[in-house]
Amino acid sequence: VTRAAGTAGRVREALARAVGDHIVAAGERGHLRDATETRGIAGRADAVALPSTTEEVAAVVRWCYANGLPVVPRGGGTGFAGGAVPVDGGVVVGLERMTRVRAFEPLRWRVQVEAGMPTAALRRRVRESGLVFPPDPGAAESSQIGGNVATNAGGPHAFKYGATGAWVTGLEAVVPPGDVIAVGGPVRKDVAGYDLVHLLVGSEGTLGIVTAAWLRLIPAPEAAFPVVGVYRDAPAGCRAIELAMASGIVPAAIEYLDAGTLARAGAAYPWALPAGAGFMVIAEADGSAAEAEAGRRELRAALAEDAVSVEAPARPEAIERLWQWRDGVSLAVTASCGGKVSEDVAVPVEALGEAIERTVAIGREHGVTGLSWGHAGDGNLHCSFLLDPGVPAELERARAAAHAVFDLALALGGTVTGEHGIGVVKNGQLRRQWPARAVDLHRAVKHAFDPQNLMNPGKKLP
Ligand SMILES: Cc1cc2nc3c(=O)[nH]c(=O)nc-3n(C[C@H](O)[C@H](O)[C@H](O)COP(=O)(O)OP(=O)(O)OC[C@H]3O[C@@H](n4cnc5c(N)ncnc54)[C@H](O)[C@@H]3O)c2cc1C
């Protein structure tokens, strides 16, 4: 079966004959798009495979490789870069049936799970034993551990605890032409070979399909207290961020929201926003009850200096409501207008203020509303340009504005993507960020894993 020879129906039948009916999904709906849908990215697949074992994943990849068909790994489809979208057909391999916990050893602070385990389900499972898996990307109920590994997902608490890759000690993966490899494992240190584990981390499904991961855990902090400072403008807020970082404690998270974001997402903020709210900083202190309380006092003092108002909730329900609201900011901003083009550039933290103000100006220059929020401590912005999806000219203007944000990030010594990845939406940007030799090595790594360029082709291109 070649793509030229076969219709989608014929591909599906041939795949089902080769690997078994039970693996091939009856329909494709729901497996053709991700969170980039509102910016117009959609795909078509020749077939969707839903394997439930590593051997079944390997059989699908082997068949695709033998028949020259692209393989598109898919987790929860929450990605913001179009990475899981089958932009040029092929077989989508959804990992949602692979949700088993293969090993959970709470006393040794480790767990091995299959790739399709939803992020929030894992976090809840280990929490029952007093442990925490710290990565907390915002769509955790839907995203999967495999998708988090493939994008090296971050989140608010990556500031103190690091992104997903910092918690991965071993991976099982299917690599072209359909071989199962296991690299790393429960062992916490391993420098025997090149670091293939962390080459697969962040590879966006272009090198292989992650089927299981060994993850480190830590005892959950006894308490965590957020402090929220509201400021008149971005310069005052950015000064507060610097003061929080100089406060002598290691905040677990330092988040920000600019004026435009507050205007669109502020209605659901758990407390009334004060008049003149032009910027918000959310910092959190955690640790033992005494440490978290002391940290909270330090953060409160640091954030209060130029603030219009400060909130420091202590009741668990209030804290939960605050983080739930923060998790919903992206969706609230989208809902306020119908669509947005959002890019997750990162800059050195001292350039954050300039990047925030320039994002608003870039929007104005392109005739669209520009705003941002993000993980301030990591210098990671979600620069968003709002659009009405029914007006194609607005989508074009928003895309042009996003392109200007890439220029801005590079001029400030940053990166075109801090956590969402290149996917399809940032293809071509890496070679502007890296020297030519590094780009050659990037291509050589891809070729070494995937000589026929069938593993999520058209994604993460330099
Ligand atoms: C509301 C919202 C908030 C978000 N907040 C954050 C945030 O705070 N931090 C952050 O980093 N991201 C965030 N994201 C983006 C997204 O949730 C992450 O990128 C997440 O890690 C994607 O996981 P997924 O399972 O949905 O992967 P998908 O979207 O299905 O896939 C993402 C990429 O990974 C590849 N992939 C998926 N599974 C595998 C696998 N098993 N093996 C190999 N490749 C695979 C795909 O091919 C694709 O290239 C947010 C998204 C939304 C919608």
PDBQT file of the ligand as one rigid body, heavy atoms in Angstrom, charges set to zero:
ROOT
HETATM    1  C1  LIG A 501      -5.402  25.358  28.165  1.00  0.00    +0.000 C 
HETATM    2  C2  LIG A 501      -4.001  24.873  27.863  1.00  0.00    +0.000 A 
HETATM    3  C3  LIG A 501      -2.976  25.183  28.746  1.00  0.00    +0.000 A 
HETATM    4  C4  LIG A 501      -1.677  24.726  28.496  1.00  0.00    +0.000 A 
HETATM    5  N1  LIG A 501      -0.685  25.025  29.394  1.00  0.00    +0.000 NA
HETATM    6  C5  LIG A 501       0.565  24.564  29.179  1.00  0.00    +0.000 A 
HETATM    7  C6  LIG A 501       1.612  24.844  30.111  1.00  0.00    +0.000 A 
HETATM    8  O1  LIG A 501       1.409  25.481  31.147  1.00  0.00    +0.000 OA
HETATM    9  N2  LIG A 501       2.843  24.367  29.825  1.00  0.00    +0.000 N 
HETATM   10  C7  LIG A 501       3.118  23.637  28.684  1.00  0.00    +0.000 A 
HETATM   11  O2  LIG A 501       4.257  23.220  28.467  1.00  0.00    +0.000 OA
HETATM   12  N3  LIG A 501       2.135  23.369  27.795  1.00  0.00    +0.000 NA
HETATM   13  C8  LIG A 501       0.879  23.809  28.008  1.00  0.00    +0.000 A 
HETATM   14  N4  LIG A 501      -0.103  23.531  27.096  1.00  0.00    +0.000 N 
HETATM   15  C9  LIG A 501       0.219  22.781  25.876  1.00  0.00    +0.000 C 
HETATM   16  C10 LIG A 501       0.027  21.250  25.965  1.00  0.00    +0.000 C 
HETATM   17  O3  LIG A 501      -0.879  20.896  27.001  1.00  0.00    +0.000 OA
HETATM   18  C11 LIG A 501       1.375  20.556  26.188  1.00  0.00    +0.000 C 
HETATM   19  O4  LIG A 501       2.220  20.772  25.081  1.00  0.00    +0.000 OA
HETATM   20  C12 LIG A 501       1.233  19.046  26.422  1.00  0.00    +0.000 C 
HETATM   21  O5  LIG A 501       2.468  18.511  26.845  1.00  0.00    +0.000 OA
HETATM   22  C13 LIG A 501       0.777  18.281  25.177  1.00  0.00    +0.000 C 
HETATM   23  O6  LIG A 501       0.456  16.975  25.574  1.00  0.00    +0.000 OA
HETATM   24  P1  LIG A 501      -0.604  16.113  24.751  1.00  0.00    +0.000 P 
HETATM   25  O7  LIG A 501      -0.648  14.764  25.373  1.00  0.00    +0.000 OA
HETATM   26  O8  LIG A 501      -1.882  16.816  24.609  1.00  0.00    +0.000 OA
HETATM   27  O9  LIG A 501       0.168  16.013  23.346  1.00  0.00    +0.000 OA
HETATM   28  P2  LIG A 501      -0.373  16.230  21.863  1.00  0.00    +0.000 P 
HETATM   29  O10 LIG A 501      -0.930  17.587  21.681  1.00  0.00    +0.000 OA
HETATM   30  O11 LIG A 501      -1.228  15.074  21.475  1.00  0.00    +0.000 OA
HETATM   31  O12 LIG A 501       1.011  16.119  21.072  1.00  0.00    +0.000 OA
HETATM   32  C14 LIG A 501       2.005  17.096  21.240  1.00  0.00    +0.000 C 
HETATM   33  C15 LIG A 501       3.271  16.635  20.491  1.00  0.00    +0.000 C 
HETATM   34  O13 LIG A 501       3.815  15.478  21.121  1.00  0.00    +0.000 OA
HETATM   35  C16 LIG A 501       3.834  14.364  20.221  1.00  0.00    +0.000 C 
HETATM   36  N5  LIG A 501       3.448  13.197  21.029  1.00  0.00    +0.000 N 
HETATM   37  C17 LIG A 501       2.339  13.040  21.788  1.00  0.00    +0.000 A 
HETATM   38  N6  LIG A 501       2.373  11.861  22.429  1.00  0.00    +0.000 NA
HETATM   39  C18 LIG A 501       3.540  11.255  22.057  1.00  0.00    +0.000 A 
HETATM   40  C19 LIG A 501       4.169  10.020  22.374  1.00  0.00    +0.000 A 
HETATM   41  N7  LIG A 501       3.608   9.134  23.212  1.00  0.00    +0.000 N 
HETATM   42  N8  LIG A 501       5.361   9.742  21.806  1.00  0.00    +0.000 NA
HETATM   43  C20 LIG A 501       5.966  10.608  20.948  1.00  0.00    +0.000 A 
HETATM   44  N9  LIG A 501       5.405  11.793  20.613  1.00  0.00    +0.000 NA
HETATM   45  C21 LIG A 501       4.220  12.105  21.166  1.00  0.00    +0.000 A 
HETATM   46  C22 LIG A 501       2.875  14.711  19.105  1.00  0.00    +0.000 C 
HETATM   47  O14 LIG A 501       3.236  14.088  17.896  1.00  0.00    +0.000 OA
HETATM   48  C23 LIG A 501       3.033  16.226  19.050  1.00  0.00    +0.000 C 
HETATM   49  O15 LIG A 501       4.151  16.557  18.277  1.00  0.00    +0.000 OA
HETATM   50  C24 LIG A 501      -1.405  23.966  27.326  1.00  0.00    +0.000 A 
HETATM   51  C25 LIG A 501      -2.455  23.653  26.446  1.00  0.00    +0.000 A 
HETATM   52  C26 LIG A 501      -3.737  24.098  26.709  1.00  0.00    +0.000 A 
HETATM   53  C27 LIG A 501      -4.836  23.724  25.737  1.00  0.00    +0.000 C 
ENDROOT
TORSDOF 0
